[in-house]
Amino acid sequence: KGIDSEAFKSQIKNKGRYIGVLGSGMENIYPPENKPYVDEIIENGAFISQRLVNERADQQSLRNRNRISAELSIGSIFIEGTYKSGTLWQYKYSKAANRLNFYLEPKNWDHENSYICKMIKEDGGIQINNDLSNVEEIIDLCHPKADLKEG
């Protein structure tokens, strides 16, 4: 819930574009805490959903959302997740789509919420340092500069 809200707020603050992939219908935003951001996001972005307008999110629709989100993205950023969390589906779909996978360096690698980050690290994912000292490298990976060769 929190990471989506932060992405919305950042998009609005930085006047960026955002494509929100919903696991619910547009008239039943899940989680409801994100409803206040809908109008602002639509001004310079979009929401998409495979659900009917009034349908609620369920486990399968959230997995479908993760698949669509992974396939539309340059990459996915993982903050935490246990072996049972829905985050695992996002990672599986992102990996299957051959997308970049980033993980925030856990403060405690032994905590159960570090499970997904461990998987991504073992699979060659890209660490985001807690102090963000490598954020420029991360940006370059997501937006490679054009190779401007004369000729």
C-alpha positions as a printed NumPy array, in Angstrom:
array([[  0.   ,   0.   ,   0.   ],
       [  2.669,   2.508,   0.984],
       [  4.932,   2.2  ,  -2.04 ],
       [  2.078,   2.885,  -4.472],
       [  1.119,   6.001,  -2.525],
       [  4.708,   7.235,  -2.571],
       [  4.924,   6.661,  -6.323],
       [  1.69 ,   8.608,  -6.847],
       [  2.893,  11.509,  -4.703],
       [  6.254,  11.623,  -6.464],
       [  4.603,  11.6  ,  -9.89 ],
       [  2.358,  14.492,  -8.903],
       [  5.157,  16.488,  -7.246],
       [  7.543,  16.041, -10.18 ],
       [  4.89 ,  16.426, -12.858],
       [  5.778,  13.011, -14.206],
       [  3.706,  10.457, -16.035],
       [  2.19 ,   7.524, -14.255],
       [  0.314,   4.458, -15.394],
       [ -1.524,   2.935, -12.46 ],
       [ -2.39 ,  -0.722, -12.881],
       [ -5.35 ,  -1.585, -10.702],
       [ -6.393,  -4.898,  -9.249],
       [ -9.868,  -3.444,  -8.8  ],
       [-12.344,  -1.489, -10.889],
       [-12.044,   2.306, -11.203],
       [-15.044,   2.905,  -8.94 ],
       [-13.582,   0.74 ,  -6.209],
       [ -9.94 ,   1.863,  -5.893],
       [ -7.802,  -0.508,  -3.852],
       [ -6.371,   0.379,  -1.479],
       [ -8.893,   3.15 ,  -0.706],
       [ -6.111,   5.354,   0.729],
       [ -5.041,   6.048,  -2.866],
       [ -8.395,   7.412,  -4.04 ],
       [ -7.414,  11.074,  -3.355],
       [ -4.66 ,  10.826,  -5.991],
       [ -6.804,   9.542,  -8.864],
       [ -7.818,  12.862, -10.473],
       [ -4.299,  14.291, -10.346],
       [ -2.775,  11.161, -11.855],
       [ -5.297,  11.061, -14.683],
       [ -4.29 ,  14.621, -15.664],
       [ -0.886,  13.361, -16.827],
       [ -1.188,   9.614, -16.838],
       [ -3.692,   6.814, -16.795],
       [ -5.159,   3.93 , -14.884],
       [ -5.775,   0.572, -16.435],
       [ -7.605,  -2.443, -15.09 ],
       [ -8.914,  -5.79 , -16.253],
       [-11.72 ,  -5.559, -13.705],
       [-15.219,  -4.227, -14.282],
       [-15.809,  -0.717, -12.95 ],
       [-17.282,  -1.693,  -9.567],
       [-15.406,  -4.931,  -8.919],
       [-13.28 ,  -5.304,  -5.826],
       [ -9.718,  -6.551,  -5.816],
       [ -9.113, -10.185,  -4.961],
       [ -6.04 , -12.386,  -4.834],
       [ -6.166, -13.331,  -8.527],
       [ -6.83 ,  -9.794,  -9.735],
       [ -3.862,  -8.543,  -7.713],
       [ -1.65 , -11.189,  -9.351],
       [ -2.924, -10.078, -12.755],
       [ -2.125,  -6.495, -11.803],
       [  1.417,  -7.523, -10.9  ],
       [  1.855,  -9.285, -14.256],
       [  0.681,  -6.246, -16.21 ],
       [  2.728,  -3.87 , -14.071],
       [  5.876,  -5.958, -14.53 ],
       [  5.447,  -6.179, -18.282],
       [  4.796,  -2.441, -18.713],
       [  7.73 ,  -1.374, -16.557],
       [ 11.39 ,  -0.809, -17.266],
       [ 11.961,  -2.558, -13.975],
       [ 10.621,  -3.14 , -10.496],
       [ 11.875,  -1.894,  -7.152],
       [ 11.474,  -4.209,  -4.188],
       [ 11.569,  -2.884,  -0.653],
       [ 10.588,  -5.987,   1.283],
       [  8.563,  -9.166,   1.113],
       [  8.165, -12.502,   2.827],
       [  8.   , -15.852,   1.064],
       [  4.186, -15.608,   1.171],
       [  3.754, -11.997,   0.078],
       [  2.211, -10.796,  -3.169],
       [  5.55 ,  -9.147,  -3.864],
       [  6.812, -12.563,  -4.893],
       [  4.398, -12.509,  -7.857],
       [  5.682,  -9.116,  -8.984],
       [  9.215, -10.489,  -8.924],
       [  8.305, -13.676, -10.796],
       [  6.538, -11.713, -13.537],
       [  9.273,  -9.083, -13.749],
       [ 11.944, -11.752, -14.039],
       [  9.928, -13.66 , -16.682],
       [  9.558, -10.422, -18.672],
       [ 13.345,  -9.918, -18.468],
       [ 12.987,  -6.554, -16.712],
       [ 15.422,  -4.853, -14.367],
       [ 14.96 ,  -5.81 , -10.728],
       [ 16.148,  -3.528,  -7.959],
       [ 16.09 ,  -4.148,  -4.234],
       [ 16.61 ,  -1.766,  -1.372],
       [ 19.478,  -2.905,   0.786],
       [ 17.82 ,  -4.412,   3.885],
       [ 18.973,  -3.157,   7.248],
       [ 18.626,  -6.729,   8.535],
       [ 19.195,  -9.508,   6.001],
       [ 17.962, -12.083,   8.526],
       [ 14.492, -10.541,   8.913],
       [ 11.66 , -12.496,   7.251],
       [ 10.729,  -9.393,   5.217],
       [ 14.142,  -9.575,   3.515],
       [ 13.22 , -12.818,   1.732],
       [ 12.415, -11.222,  -1.65 ],
       [ 15.494,  -8.994,  -1.532],
       [ 17.675, -12.065,  -0.893],
       [ 16.142, -13.821,  -3.909],
       [ 16.746, -10.833,  -6.137],
       [ 20.318, -10.438,  -4.903],
       [ 21.026, -14.135,  -5.549],
       [ 19.546, -13.802,  -9.057],
       [ 21.843, -10.878,  -9.886],
       [ 19.425,  -8.055,  -9.127],
       [ 20.628,  -4.519,  -8.568],
       [ 20.969,  -3.183,  -5.044],
       [ 19.842,   0.319,  -4.155],
       [ 22.032,   1.484,  -1.293],
       [ 20.213,   2.798,   1.777],
       [ 22.136,   6.053,   1.557],
       [ 21.179,   6.309,  -2.158],
       [ 24.86 ,   6.701,  -3.039],
       [ 24.295,   4.706,  -6.236],
       [ 21.074,   6.408,  -7.345],
       [ 22.72 ,   8.002, -10.407],
       [ 23.862,   4.563, -11.578],
       [ 20.305,   3.282, -11.104],
       [ 18.905,   6.157, -13.162],
       [ 21.433,   5.465, -15.917],
       [ 20.399,   1.808, -16.02 ],
       [ 16.755,   2.805, -16.426],
       [ 17.386,   5.556, -18.945],
       [ 20.559,   4.753, -20.892],
       [ 22.016,   7.679, -22.74 ],
       [ 21.824,   7.436, -26.504],
       [ 24.991,   6.364, -28.218],
       [ 25.753,   9.363, -30.408],
       [ 28.198,   8.156, -33.01 ],
       [ 29.116,  10.374, -35.885],
       [ 28.734,   8.984, -39.26 ]])
